[in-house]
């Protein structure tokens, strides 16, 4: 079996690179998404892309990483946001990932021929083994997989260098200081030192050595007019807030409290401790931290959102309504905050609140259809008001978003049976049904069957 390690390594390498983001945990937060949009907008425009078509998505993963997986979405790991010193470093990472998007670097679909070499080597190796020459066969397998790995890694390094150069252009064109890009590569270089990564040769790596990248990019970044331009202080403050709340949400509470002790009375510290206490099951302490934030900035919609969330999840749904209603109004019905407000209205168990909950949640899904929680809460509203057809439609939407094609198809059929044929909701249910049927066909690997066979 050891003779197949090299071939297996290639399969694992390419398989990991192609792992879909949907299989990982996406973190959604209104304040974080607003920050991502604002900090990336000038870089996206400099890249010649339309900001409304580009998304920066946060993935819950402690590793320091970011990636693209086709399309115009940049995925950033929570570990990268945690490790960053300032907003400028994250802007440098985003600029690099936009370089991949603009250059059309699509994982696997165009892997420089590595996959073709692997398959050819495997076929030749199996033929040799079948012909009675097992040693020759395994030798072909080993040599072929080694060549494939080398070709794949060389292709990957070329893509990274191209994305680096493009990222520098985008930062300089946007007038964004390039110090952050260099500082983040220095962080990666220090990590390489700690992990004892050989610095002599990058041949065995998918990315160039961080030192090589720093050397290649420094002159272009330092020569730009924006090199000495200070980062917008307000943008930096927003980043420190988002970073603190993320740490409080995903990190071990004890680690968060060590990093943000009670002696620290800054806004980020209150934010981090509020989430750490709430996560640990200390509602009084969490509420006190949220109250300190609201007292410091009574009109801050995100502080009011946090106050309402802690009250709601501590069993005080009625008390959560006022801060959440204000937060929704101040953000012009931001979909994620509106979803939380709709959930609070439902949680009061007061039938009189169901009409408002329906209105709020319908607005939320109209502006953001990719919100499983909003669809789930809307299904509860319809179920409690006796609208079985729309209950099924909402559950079909949710199931489709989370990848449960069987439930999505079944729920969509139920919805169509109860809705007026040709109505907008009926047409939407039909769309969900067709998409879910196609997904089921692909999951079952039987493309010879028609969608009607899956009824």
C-alpha positions in Angstrom: 0.0 0.0 0.0 2.9 2.4 0.6 3.6 2.4 -3.1 0.3 4.2 -3.7 1.0 7.0 -1.2 2.2 9.4 -3.9 -0.8 8.9 -6.0 -3.1 9.2 -3.0 -1.3 12.4 -2.0 -2.2 14.0 -5.3 -5.9 12.9 -5.1 -6.1 14.3 -1.5 -4.3 17.5 -2.6 -6.7 18.2 -5.5 -9.7 17.0 -3.5 -9.0 19.4 -0.7 -8.5 22.3 -3.0 -11.9 21.6 -4.6 -13.8 21.2 -1.3 -16.9 23.3 -1.7 -17.4 26.2 0.6 -21.0 25.1 1.1 -19.7 22.1 3.0 -18.1 24.4 5.6 -19.8 26.6 8.1 -20.6 30.1 6.8 -20.9 32.8 9.5 -23.4 35.6 8.7 -23.5 38.8 10.6 -25.0 42.1 9.5 -22.2 44.3 10.9 -19.5 42.1 9.5 -21.0 41.9 6.0 -21.4 45.7 6.0 -17.7 46.1 6.9 -16.6 43.6 4.2 -18.6 45.5 1.6 -17.2 48.9 2.5 -13.6 47.8 2.9 -13.5 45.9 -0.3 -15.6 48.2 -2.6 -12.7 50.4 -3.8 -10.5 47.4 -4.5 -13.3 45.6 -6.4 -13.9 48.7 -8.5 -10.1 48.9 -9.2 -10.3 45.3 -10.4 -12.9 46.3 -12.9 -15.7 44.3 -11.2 -19.1 45.4 -10.1 -19.3 45.6 -6.2 -22.9 44.4 -6.2 -21.8 41.2 -7.9 -18.8 40.4 -5.6 -19.3 38.8 -2.2 -16.9 38.5 0.7 -18.0 35.5 2.9 -16.8 34.5 6.3 -16.1 30.8 7.0 -15.8 29.4 10.5 -12.4 27.8 10.3 -9.5 28.6 12.7 -6.8 28.2 10.0 -5.3 31.3 8.5 -6.6 31.1 5.0 -8.7 32.7 2.2 -9.8 31.3 -1.1 -12.0 31.5 -4.2 -13.9 28.6 -5.6 -15.2 29.9 -8.9 -17.6 32.8 -9.4 -17.1 36.2 -7.8 -17.1 35.2 -4.1 -14.1 35.6 -1.8 -14.1 33.2 1.3 -12.2 34.3 4.3 -11.5 32.0 7.3 -12.3 33.3 10.8 -8.8 32.3 11.7 -7.4 34.9 9.3 -9.6 37.6 10.6 -8.5 36.7 14.2 -4.8 36.8 13.2 -5.0 40.1 11.3 -3.6 43.1 13.1 -5.6 45.7 11.2 -8.2 46.2 8.5 -5.4 47.0 5.9 -4.0 43.4 6.2 -7.4 41.9 5.3 -7.7 44.3 2.4 -4.4 43.0 1.1 -5.8 39.4 1.3 -9.0 40.4 -0.5 -7.0 42.1 -3.2 -5.0 38.9 -3.8 -8.1 36.8 -4.0 -9.7 39.2 -6.4 -6.6 38.7 -8.5 -7.6 35.0 -8.8 -11.2 36.0 -9.8 -10.1 38.5 -12.5 -7.5 36.0 -13.9 -10.2 33.3 -14.1 -8.4 30.9 -11.8 -11.0 28.1 -11.3 -10.0 25.2 -9.0 -9.8 21.8 -10.6 -11.6 22.7 -13.8 -8.3 24.0 -15.1 -5.5 22.3 -13.1 -2.8 22.6 -15.7 -3.2 19.1 -17.0 -2.3 17.4 -13.6 -5.5 15.4 -13.5 -5.0 14.1 -17.1 -1.4 12.9 -16.3 -2.6 11.1 -13.2 -5.4 9.3 -15.0 -3.0 8.3 -17.8 -0.4 7.0 -15.4 -3.0 5.0 -13.5 -4.2 3.3 -16.7 -0.7 2.5 -17.9 0.2 1.1 -14.4 -2.9 -1.1 -14.2 -2.1 -2.5 -17.7 1.5 -3.3 -16.7 0.3 -5.1 -13.5 -2.3 -7.1 -15.5 0.5 -8.1 -17.9 2.4 -9.7 -15.1 4.9 -6.9 -14.4 3.7 -5.5 -11.0 7.0 -3.8 -10.2 6.9 -2.0 -13.5 3.3 -1.1 -13.0 3.9 0.5 -9.5 6.9 2.3 -10.9 4.7 3.9 -13.6 2.2 4.8 -10.9 4.8 6.4 -8.7 6.5 8.3 -11.6 3.3 9.5 -13.0 1.8 10.7 -9.8 5.1 12.5 -9.0 5.0 14.2 -12.3 1.3 15.1 -11.7 2.1 16.5 -8.3 5.0 18.6 -9.7 2.9 19.9 -12.5 0.0 20.7 -10.2 2.2 22.5 -7.7 4.0 24.5 -10.5 0.6 25.6 -11.9 -0.6 26.6 -8.5 2.5 28.7 -7.8 2.1 30.4 -11.1 -1.5 31.3 -10.2 -0.5 32.6 -6.8 2.2 34.8 -8.4 -0.3 36.2 -10.9 -2.8 36.9 -8.2 -0.2 38.6 -6.1 0.8 41.0 -8.9 -2.9 41.7 -9.7 -3.6 42.4 -6.1 -0.8 45.0 -5.9 -2.3 46.7 -9.0 -5.7 46.8 -7.5 -4.5 48.2 -4.2 -2.4 50.9 -5.9 -5.2 51.8 -8.3 -7.7 52.0 -5.4 -5.4 54.2 -3.4 -5.3 51.6 -0.6 -2.0 51.4 1.4 -0.2 48.2 0.5 1.6 47.8 3.8 -1.1 45.4 5.0 -0.4 43.0 2.2 3.3 42.9 3.0 2.7 42.7 6.7 0.4 39.7 6.3 3.0 37.9 4.1 5.5 38.5 6.9 3.0 36.9 9.3 2.9 33.9 7.0 6.7 33.9 6.8 7.0 33.8 10.6 4.5 30.9 10.6 6.7 29.1 8.1 9.7 29.6 10.4 7.8 28.2 13.4 6.8 25.1 11.4 10.3 24.7 10.2 9.3 24.9 6.5 12.5 24.8 4.3 13.2 28.2 2.8 15.6 27.1 0.1 13.2 25.9 -2.5 9.5 26.3 -3.1 9.3 23.5 -5.7 7.4 21.2 -3.3 4.8 23.9 -2.4 1.6 25.0 -3.9 2.4 28.6 -3.0 5.6 30.6 -3.4 7.6 31.1 -0.2 6.4 34.1 1.7 9.9 35.6 1.5 9.9 35.3 -2.3 6.5 37.0 -2.4 7.7 39.9 -0.2 10.7 40.4 -2.3 8.7 40.4 -5.6 6.0 42.8 -4.4 7.8 45.3 -2.1 9.1 47.7 -4.8 5.8 48.1 -6.6 3.9 48.7 -3.3 6.5 51.1 -1.8 6.6 53.1 -5.0 2.9 53.8 -5.0 1.5 57.2 -3.9 -0.7 55.4 -1.4 2.2 53.8 0.4 2.2 56.5 3.2 -1.6 57.0 3.1 -3.2 56.3 6.5 -6.2 54.0 6.8 -9.5 55.5 7.4 -9.8 55.6 11.3 -13.5 54.9 11.2 -12.9 51.8 9.0 -10.2 50.6 11.4 -12.5 51.1 14.4 -15.2 49.1 12.7 -12.7 46.3 12.0 -11.6 46.2 15.7 -15.3 45.8 16.7 -16.0 43.0 14.2 -12.8 41.2 15.1 -13.7 41.4 18.8 -17.2 40.1 18.4 -15.9 37.3 16.1 -13.4 36.2 18.8 -16.1 36.3 21.4 -18.3 34.1 19.2 -16.0 31.5 17.9 -13.1 31.3 20.4 -12.9 29.6 23.8 -14.6 31.9 26.3 -11.7 31.7 28.7 -9.3 32.7 26.0 -11.5 35.6 25.1 -11.7 36.9 28.7 -7.9 36.7 29.0 -7.5 38.7 25.9 -10.3 41.2 26.9 -10.2 41.4 30.7 -12.8 43.4 32.6 -10.2 46.1 33.2 -10.5 46.8 29.5 -13.5 49.1 29.1 -13.2 49.7 25.3 -16.0 49.1 22.9 -14.3 46.0 21.4 -13.7 44.5 24.8 -17.4 44.9 25.8 -18.3 43.3 22.5 -16.0 40.3 23.0 -17.0 39.8 26.6 -20.7 40.0 25.8 -20.4 37.1 23.3 -18.1 35.1 25.6 -20.4 35.4 28.6 -23.5 34.6 26.4 -21.8 31.6 24.9 -20.8 30.4 28.4 -24.3 30.6 29.8 -24.0 33.7 31.9 -26.9 35.8 30.7 -26.7 38.5 33.4 -23.0 39.3 32.7 -23.7 39.2 28.9 -26.6 41.6 29.3 -24.5 43.9 31.4 -21.9 44.1 28.7 -24.5 44.7 26.0 -26.1 47.4 28.2 -22.7 49.1 28.5 -22.5 49.2 24.7 -26.0 50.7 24.3 -25.2 53.2 27.0 -22.1 54.3 25.1 -23.9 54.6 21.8 -27.7 54.5 22.2 -28.4 54.8 18.5 -26.0 52.1 17.3 -28.1 49.5 15.6 -25.7 46.7 16.0 -25.5 47.2 19.8 -29.3 47.2 20.0 -29.3 44.0 17.9 -26.9 42.4 20.4 -29.0 43.5 23.3 -32.1 42.1 21.7 -30.4 38.8 20.8 -29.2 38.2 24.4 -32.6 39.0 25.8 -34.3 36.7 23.2 -31.9 33.8 23.7 -32.2 34.2 27.5 -35.9 33.6 27.4 -37.1 37.2 27.4 -38.7 37.6 24.0 -41.1 40.4 24.9 -38.2 42.5 26.3 -36.2 41.8 23.1 -38.8 43.4 20.8 -38.1 47.0 21.5 -34.3 47.0 20.9 -34.7 44.8 17.8 -37.5 46.9 16.4 -35.3 50.0 16.7 -32.4 48.1 15.2 -34.5 47.0 12.2 -35.7 50.6 11.6 -32.3 52.1 11.9 -30.8 49.7 9.3 -33.8 50.1 6.9 -34.8 46.4 7.5 -31.4 44.8 7.1 -32.4 41.2 6.3 -30.4 39.4 9.0 -31.5 41.8 11.8 -35.1 41.6 10.5 -34.9 37.8 10.7 -33.9 38.0 14.3 -36.8 40.5 15.0 -39.2 38.2 13.2 -38.0 35.3 15.4 -38.5 37.3 18.5 -42.1 38.2 17.5 -42.8 34.5 17.0 -41.2 33.6 20.3 -43.6 35.8 22.3 -46.2 33.1 21.5 -48.7 36.0 21.0 -50.9 35.4 18.0 -51.3 39.2 17.7 -47.6 39.4 16.7 -47.8 36.9 13.8 -49.0 39.5 11.2 -46.1 41.8 11.9 -43.7 38.8 11.9 -44.9 37.7 8.5 -44.4 41.3 7.1 -40.9 41.5 8.5 -39.8 38.1 7.4 -41.3 38.5 3.9 -39.2 41.7 3.5 -36.2 39.8 4.8 -36.4 37.0 2.2 -37.3 39.5 -0.6 -33.9 41.2 0.0 -31.9 38.1 0.8 -33.3 34.8 -0.4 -30.2 32.9 0.8 -31.2 33.0 4.5 -32.3 29.6 5.8 -33.3 31.0 9.2 -35.7 33.6 7.7 -37.4 30.9 5.6 -37.7 28.6 8.7 -39.3 31.3 10.8 -41.6 32.3 7.9 -42.7 28.6 7.7 -43.6 28.8 11.4 -45.7 31.9 10.8 -47.6 30.2 7.9 -48.1 27.0 9.9 -49.5 28.9 12.9 -51.9 30.9 10.6 -53.0 27.7 8.8 -51.5 28.4 5.4 -50.2 24.9 4.7 -49.2 25.5 1.1 -46.9 28.4 2.0 -45.6 26.6 5.0 -44.4 23.9 2.5 -43.0 26.5 0.1 -41.0 28.2 2.9 -39.6 24.8 4.0 -38.8 23.9 0.4 -36.8 27.2 0.1 -34.9 26.4 3.3 -34.2 22.8 2.4 -32.9 23.9 -1.0 -30.5 26.3 0.6 -29.0 23.8 3.1 -28.6 21.2 0.4 -31.5 18.8 1.4 -32.7 18.1 -2.1 -35.1 15.3 -1.1 -37.0 17.5 1.4 -36.9 20.4 -1.0 -38.5 18.4 -3.8 -41.2 16.9 -1.5 -42.1 20.2 0.1 -42.2 22.0 -3.3 -44.7 19.4 -4.6 -46.9 19.8 -1.5 -46.8 23.6 -2.1 -47.7 23.3 -5.7 -50.7 21.2 -4.8 -52.1 23.8 -2.6 -51.3 27.0 -4.5 -53.1 28.5 -7.5 -51.5 27.3 -10.6 -49.6 30.0 -12.4 -49.4 32.3 -9.4 -45.9 33.7 -8.4 -45.6 31.4 -5.4 -46.7 28.4 -7.5 -44.1 29.2 -10.2 -41.5 29.6 -7.5 -42.4 26.2 -6.0 -42.0 24.7 -9.5 -38.6 26.3 -9.8 -37.5 24.8 -6.5 -38.8 21.4 -7.5 -36.9 21.4 -10.8 -33.7 22.4 -9.2 -34.1 19.8 -6.5 -34.9 17.1 -8.9 -31.8 17.9 -10.9 -29.7 17.9 -7.7 -31.1 14.5 -6.7 -30.2 13.1 -10.2 -26.6 14.2 -9.7 -26.5 12.9 -6.2 -27.7 9.5 -7.4 -25.3 9.5 -10.3 -28.0 8.4 -12.7 -28.2 10.9 -15.6 -30.1 8.5 -17.8 -33.3 9.2 -15.9 -35.5 12.2 -16.5 -36.7 14.6 -13.8 -40.2 13.0 -14.1 -38.8 9.7 -12.9 -38.1 11.2 -9.5 -41.6 12.1 -8.8 
